[in-house]
Amino acid sequence: MSAPSFSLLIFAIFVFYPLSCSSQTQTGLLPVVINTWPFTNATAAAWNTLVNKKGSIYDALVDGCSVCEIERCDGSVGPGGSPDENGETTLDAMVMNGQTFDVGAVGCLRRIPTAIAVARAVMDYTEQTLLVGELAIAVARAVMDYTEQTLLVGELATQFAVEMGFKEMNLSSDSSITMWKDWKTRNCQPNYRTNVTPDPTKNCGPYKPMSVLESLQQTENRGNKNIGPRNHDTIGMVVIDEHGNITAGTTTNGLNHKIPGRVGDSPIMGAGAYAMNGVGGAVATGDGDVMMRFLPSFLAVSQMAAGVPPGIITKLTIQNIAKYYPKFSGALIAVDNKGTYGAACYGFPVFHYSVINPVLKTVTIKSVECLV
């Protein structure tokens, strides 16, 4: 969908769509904590820090997301899950300040289990935004031509974390090692390689680029990444305090069997999360390699600034991605500065998320049927 037609669609739906009929939109009060997936312990921890301990929104965000890192929510967050092609688990995370637009993020963090806390340290103690490192040995053109991933990075974020006092440890677990070994016995299926030999649909690597003739003869569209509740990238969370201050953040161990050095949308500002005081925040989850190409969180917040309700802009944003990538799976949550929130999804039957505010009083799992 072109930019002009997308803008016209937003205008038309905003004017003519009856908001009372939108099952994706709920109205609440501040403060509010909302996060992707039914990770209720994370929601409760953030709320406890924000309301009972009177901590900052950043304390709440880190405490909430840290619970998922410790509990290894769905195996998709924290250490011990989602091994890459080499069997190693690496982490991505981001924290954003909605008032100053400061961001701290880490990509492909190795040997440090507390990625969300390291991301906050990047925001608090540096003037930088994203720390990565040495695993980016692939040339950018090769990443585009021979993989289904988008961004490859690596090691030096770990050096920063150690300097800030974080402890190194092996992020693999018995379950992640078993998962990796099982994947190897299945001839490394599925994987994210394209236009390489040997045939990545039948063989493990090492791989090398196909010849031009071989590439022309390849007709299979390898789009099934098995994105689902156990392989989805991310807990994304938005926290808004009673004064309307907003933060948003993410933490994840990425996709199972990703190419070493791969980073998805989670630590990318505007893709995995975005926050703007006076407007709202948004977080995304799902096929990060696709979603980062559309900056869905930034789009949602920028359109909320123009007056589009959360339940409508999440739907429109997801629809726009699905138009170009009909096999993708993902979801988007948005909440405005008044506590009104909405969600939309595609590629799953239904998407569940967790929220708490003074009206709900307890952590509540919400659900939305996904677009088809």
C-alpha positions as CSV (number, residue, x, y, z in Angstrom):
1,M,0.0,0.0,0.0
2,S,1.5,3.3,-1.0
3,A,1.9,6.1,1.6
4,P,-0.9,8.3,0.2
5,S,-3.5,5.5,0.1
6,F,-2.5,4.4,3.6
7,S,-3.1,7.9,4.9
8,L,-6.4,8.1,3.1
9,L,-7.4,4.8,4.6
10,I,-6.5,6.0,8.1
11,F,-8.6,9.2,7.5
12,A,-11.6,7.3,6.2
13,I,-11.7,4.8,9.0
14,F,-11.1,7.4,11.7
15,V,-14.0,9.4,10.4
16,F,-16.5,6.6,9.5
17,Y,-15.6,3.7,11.7
18,P,-17.8,3.4,14.9
19,L,-15.3,3.2,17.7
20,S,-17.9,1.5,20.0
21,C,-17.7,-1.5,17.6
22,S,-14.0,-2.0,17.9
23,S,-13.3,-5.1,20.0
24,Q,-9.6,-4.2,19.9
25,T,-9.9,-1.0,22.0
26,Q,-10.4,-0.7,25.7
27,T,-10.4,2.4,27.8
28,G,-8.8,2.6,31.2
29,L,-7.1,5.0,33.6
30,L,-3.5,5.8,34.5
31,P,-1.2,4.3,35.6
32,V,-1.2,1.4,33.2
33,V,1.1,-1.5,32.4
34,I,0.5,-3.5,29.3
35,N,2.6,-6.2,27.6
36,T,2.6,-8.7,24.8
37,W,1.5,-12.3,25.5
38,P,-0.1,-13.6,28.7
39,F,3.0,-13.1,30.8
40,T,1.1,-12.0,33.8
41,N,3.9,-12.4,36.3
42,A,5.9,-9.8,34.4
43,T,2.9,-7.4,34.3
44,A,2.3,-7.9,38.0
45,A,6.0,-7.2,38.9
46,A,6.0,-4.0,36.9
47,W,2.8,-2.8,38.5
48,N,4.1,-3.6,42.0
49,T,7.3,-1.6,41.4
50,L,5.3,1.3,39.9
51,V,2.4,1.5,42.3
52,N,3.4,-0.2,45.6
53,K,7.2,0.5,45.6
54,K,6.8,4.0,44.0
55,G,9.6,3.2,41.6
56,S,10.1,5.0,38.3
57,I,8.6,3.8,35.1
58,Y,12.0,2.6,34.1
59,D,12.4,0.6,37.3
60,A,8.9,-0.9,36.6
61,L,9.8,-1.8,33.0
62,V,13.1,-3.4,33.9
63,D,11.6,-5.3,36.9
64,G,8.7,-6.6,34.8
65,C,10.7,-7.7,31.8
66,S,13.4,-9.2,34.1
67,V,10.8,-11.6,35.5
68,C,10.3,-13.0,32.0
69,E,14.1,-13.3,31.6
70,I,14.2,-15.2,34.8
71,E,11.1,-17.4,34.1
72,R,12.2,-17.8,30.5
73,C,8.7,-17.0,29.3
74,D,7.6,-19.4,26.5
75,G,11.3,-20.1,26.0
76,S,11.5,-17.0,23.9
77,V,12.8,-14.6,26.5
78,G,16.0,-14.7,28.6
79,P,18.8,-17.3,28.8
80,G,18.3,-21.0,28.1
81,G,16.2,-20.8,24.9
82,S,16.2,-20.2,21.2
83,P,19.7,-21.5,20.2
84,D,21.2,-20.1,17.0
85,E,22.7,-22.3,14.3
86,N,25.8,-22.8,16.5
87,G,23.7,-23.8,19.5
88,E,24.4,-20.5,21.4
89,T,21.6,-18.4,23.0
90,T,22.0,-14.6,22.6
91,L,19.8,-11.8,23.8
92,D,18.4,-8.5,22.5
93,A,16.7,-5.8,24.5
94,M,15.7,-2.1,24.4
95,V,14.5,0.6,26.8
96,M,13.0,4.0,25.5
97,N,12.4,7.2,27.4
98,G,9.2,8.8,26.0
99,Q,10.1,12.3,27.3
100,T,13.7,12.7,26.0
101,F,13.6,9.9,23.3
102,D,16.8,8.5,24.8
103,V,17.1,4.8,24.0
104,G,19.4,2.1,25.3
105,A,19.6,-1.2,23.4
106,V,21.7,-4.2,23.0
107,G,21.8,-6.7,20.2
108,C,23.2,-10.3,20.1
109,L,24.3,-9.9,23.8
110,R,26.4,-12.9,24.7
111,R,26.9,-14.5,28.2
112,I,24.9,-11.8,30.1
113,P,21.5,-13.1,31.2
114,T,19.9,-9.7,32.1
115,A,19.5,-8.0,28.8
116,I,16.9,-5.5,29.7
117,A,19.0,-4.2,32.6
118,V,22.0,-3.9,30.3
119,A,19.8,-1.9,27.8
120,R,18.9,0.5,30.6
121,A,22.5,0.9,31.5
122,V,23.2,1.9,27.9
123,M,20.5,4.5,28.2
124,D,21.6,5.7,31.6
125,Y,25.4,5.7,31.3
126,T,26.1,6.4,27.6
127,E,25.2,8.8,24.9
128,Q,24.9,5.9,22.5
129,T,21.7,4.0,21.4
130,L,22.6,0.5,20.4
131,L,25.6,-1.7,21.3
132,V,26.4,-4.8,19.3
133,G,29.7,-6.3,18.1
134,E,31.9,-8.8,16.3
135,L,29.5,-11.4,15.0
136,A,28.7,-9.1,12.1
137,I,31.1,-10.8,9.8
138,A,28.6,-11.0,7.0
139,V,28.7,-8.3,4.3
140,A,25.4,-6.4,4.2
141,R,24.6,-7.5,0.6
142,A,25.2,-11.1,1.5
143,V,22.7,-10.8,4.4
144,M,20.1,-9.6,2.0
145,D,20.9,-12.1,-0.8
146,Y,21.5,-15.3,1.1
147,T,19.5,-15.2,4.3
148,E,15.9,-14.6,5.5
149,Q,17.3,-12.4,8.3
150,T,17.8,-8.6,8.2
151,L,20.5,-7.6,10.7
152,L,23.6,-9.4,11.9
153,V,25.7,-8.2,14.8
154,G,27.5,-9.5,17.9
155,E,30.0,-9.4,20.8
156,L,31.1,-6.0,22.1
157,A,27.9,-5.3,24.0
158,T,29.1,-7.9,26.4
159,Q,32.3,-5.9,27.1
160,F,30.2,-2.9,28.1
161,A,27.9,-5.0,30.3
162,V,30.9,-6.4,32.2
163,E,32.3,-2.9,32.7
164,M,29.0,-1.9,34.2
165,G,29.2,-4.8,36.7
166,F,27.0,-7.4,35.1
167,K,28.2,-11.0,35.5
168,E,28.9,-13.3,32.6
169,M,27.4,-16.8,32.5
170,N,26.7,-19.5,29.9
171,L,23.3,-18.7,28.5
172,S,22.6,-22.2,27.2
173,S,20.6,-24.7,29.1
174,D,20.0,-28.4,28.9
175,S,16.8,-27.8,27.0
176,S,18.4,-25.3,24.5
177,I,21.2,-27.7,23.8
178,T,18.8,-30.6,23.3
179,M,16.7,-28.4,21.0
180,W,19.8,-27.6,18.9
181,K,20.9,-31.2,18.7
182,D,17.5,-32.3,17.6
183,W,17.6,-29.6,14.9
184,K,20.9,-30.9,13.7
185,T,19.5,-34.4,13.4
186,R,16.7,-33.0,11.2
187,N,19.2,-31.7,8.7
188,C,19.0,-28.2,10.3
189,Q,15.3,-27.8,9.5
190,P,13.9,-25.2,9.5
191,N,16.6,-22.5,8.8
192,Y,16.8,-19.0,7.4
193,R,19.1,-19.5,4.4
194,T,18.2,-18.7,0.8
195,N,20.0,-18.9,-2.5
196,V,22.8,-21.0,-1.2
197,T,24.3,-24.5,-1.7
198,P,23.9,-27.2,-0.5
199,D,20.1,-26.9,-0.6
200,P,19.2,-25.4,2.7
201,T,15.8,-27.1,2.7
202,K,17.5,-30.4,3.0
203,N,21.0,-29.9,4.4
204,C,23.0,-28.2,7.1
205,G,25.9,-25.9,6.2
206,P,28.4,-24.7,5.7
207,Y,26.8,-22.9,2.8
208,K,28.1,-20.9,-0.1
209,P,26.3,-18.7,-2.6
210,M,24.5,-20.2,-5.5
211,S,25.6,-19.5,-9.0
212,V,23.4,-17.1,-11.0
213,L,21.9,-20.0,-13.0
214,E,21.1,-22.0,-9.8
215,S,19.5,-18.9,-8.3
216,L,17.3,-18.4,-11.4
217,Q,16.2,-22.0,-11.2
218,Q,15.2,-21.8,-7.5
219,T,11.4,-21.3,-7.4
220,E,10.5,-22.2,-3.8
221,N,9.5,-19.3,-1.7
222,R,10.8,-20.1,1.8
223,G,8.5,-18.0,4.0
224,N,7.5,-20.4,6.8
225,K,9.4,-19.4,9.9
226,N,7.2,-21.3,12.3
227,I,6.4,-18.1,14.2
228,G,4.1,-19.0,17.1
229,P,3.5,-18.8,20.8
230,R,6.8,-20.7,21.4
231,N,8.9,-18.9,18.8
232,H,7.9,-15.3,18.5
233,D,10.5,-12.9,19.6
234,T,9.9,-10.8,22.6
235,I,8.0,-9.6,25.6
236,G,7.2,-6.0,24.8
237,M,6.0,-3.7,27.5
238,V,4.6,-0.2,27.9
239,V,4.5,1.5,31.3
240,I,2.7,4.9,31.9
241,D,2.7,6.5,35.3
242,E,-0.1,8.6,36.9
243,H,1.6,11.7,35.5
244,G,1.6,10.5,31.9
245,N,5.3,9.7,31.7
246,I,5.9,6.8,29.3
247,T,8.5,4.2,28.7
248,A,8.5,1.2,26.4
249,G,10.9,-1.7,26.1
250,T,11.5,-5.3,24.9
251,T,13.6,-8.3,25.7
252,T,14.0,-11.5,23.8
253,N,16.3,-14.4,22.8
254,G,15.1,-14.2,19.2
255,L,14.1,-16.9,16.8
256,N,15.0,-20.6,17.2
257,H,18.0,-21.6,15.0
258,K,18.7,-18.0,13.8
259,I,21.9,-17.3,11.9
260,P,24.6,-16.3,14.4
261,G,24.7,-12.6,14.8
262,R,21.0,-12.1,13.8
263,V,19.1,-9.4,15.6
264,G,15.4,-8.9,15.0
265,D,13.1,-5.9,15.6
266,S,13.2,-6.0,19.4
267,P,16.1,-3.6,20.0
268,I,15.4,-1.4,17.1
269,M,13.7,1.9,18.1
270,G,10.4,2.3,16.2
271,A,10.3,-1.4,15.3
272,G,10.2,-3.4,18.6
273,A,9.0,-0.4,20.7
274,Y,8.4,3.3,20.7
275,A,7.2,5.8,23.3
276,M,6.3,9.5,23.2
277,N,5.1,11.5,26.2
278,G,1.9,13.2,25.5
279,V,1.0,10.6,22.9
280,G,1.5,7.0,24.0
281,G,3.6,3.9,23.4
282,A,3.6,0.8,21.3
283,V,5.3,-2.6,21.2
284,A,5.5,-5.3,18.5
285,T,6.1,-9.0,18.6
286,G,6.3,-11.7,15.9
287,D,8.4,-12.1,12.8
288,G,11.0,-9.4,13.6
289,D,12.9,-9.6,10.3
290,V,9.7,-8.6,8.5
291,M,8.3,-6.2,11.1
292,M,11.4,-4.0,11.4
293,R,11.1,-3.1,7.7
294,F,7.8,-1.2,8.5
295,L,8.7,0.4,11.9
296,P,5.2,-0.5,13.2
297,S,5.7,0.8,16.7
298,F,6.8,4.2,15.5
299,L,4.0,4.3,12.9
300,A,1.4,3.5,15.6
301,V,2.6,6.2,18.0
302,S,3.0,8.8,15.2
303,Q,-0.6,8.2,14.0
304,M,-1.9,8.3,17.6
305,A,-0.3,11.8,17.7
306,A,-2.5,12.6,14.8
307,G,-5.6,11.4,16.6
308,V,-6.0,7.9,15.4
309,P,-7.2,5.6,18.2
310,P,-5.0,2.7,19.3
311,G,-7.4,0.0,18.3
312,I,-7.6,1.3,14.7
313,I,-4.0,2.1,14.1
314,T,-2.8,-1.3,15.3
315,K,-5.2,-2.9,12.8
316,L,-4.2,-0.7,9.9
317,T,-0.5,-1.2,10.6
318,I,-0.7,-5.0,10.7
319,Q,-2.9,-5.0,7.6
320,N,-0.3,-3.0,5.8
321,I,2.5,-5.4,6.6
322,A,0.3,-8.4,5.7
323,K,-0.3,-6.9,2.3
324,Y,3.4,-7.2,1.4
325,Y,4.2,-10.3,3.5
326,P,1.0,-12.5,3.5
327,K,2.9,-15.3,5.3
328,F,4.1,-13.2,8.1
329,S,2.9,-13.6,11.7
330,G,2.9,-10.8,14.3
331,A,1.1,-8.6,16.7
332,L,1.1,-4.9,17.8
333,I,-0.1,-3.3,21.0
334,A,-0.6,0.5,21.4
335,V,-1.7,2.6,24.4
336,D,-2.3,6.3,24.4
337,N,-1.5,8.8,27.1
338,K,-5.0,8.5,28.6
339,G,-4.7,4.7,29.1
340,T,-6.8,3.7,26.1
341,Y,-5.2,0.6,24.5
342,G,-5.7,-1.6,21.5
343,A,-4.1,-4.6,19.8
344,A,-4.2,-6.3,16.4
345,C,-2.5,-9.4,15.0
346,Y,-2.0,-11.5,11.9
347,G,-0.9,-15.1,11.3
348,F,-2.1,-16.5,14.6
349,P,-5.7,-17.6,15.4
350,V,-5.8,-15.3,18.4
351,F,-3.3,-13.1,20.3
352,H,-3.3,-12.7,24.1
353,Y,-1.8,-9.8,26.0
354,S,-1.7,-8.7,29.6
355,V,-2.8,-5.4,31.2
356,I,-3.5,-3.8,34.5
357,N,-4.8,-0.4,35.4
358,P,-6.9,1.1,38.3
359,V,-10.1,0.0,36.6
360,L,-9.1,-3.6,36.1
361,K,-7.3,-3.6,39.5
362,T,-5.7,-7.0,38.8
363,V,-3.6,-8.3,35.9
364,T,-6.0,-9.3,33.2
365,I,-5.4,-11.3,30.1
366,K,-7.0,-9.8,27.0
367,S,-7.4,-11.4,23.6
368,V,-8.0,-10.3,20.1
369,E,-8.9,-12.4,17.1
370,C,-6.3,-12.0,14.4
371,L,-6.9,-10.5,11.0
372,V,-7.3,-12.8,8.0
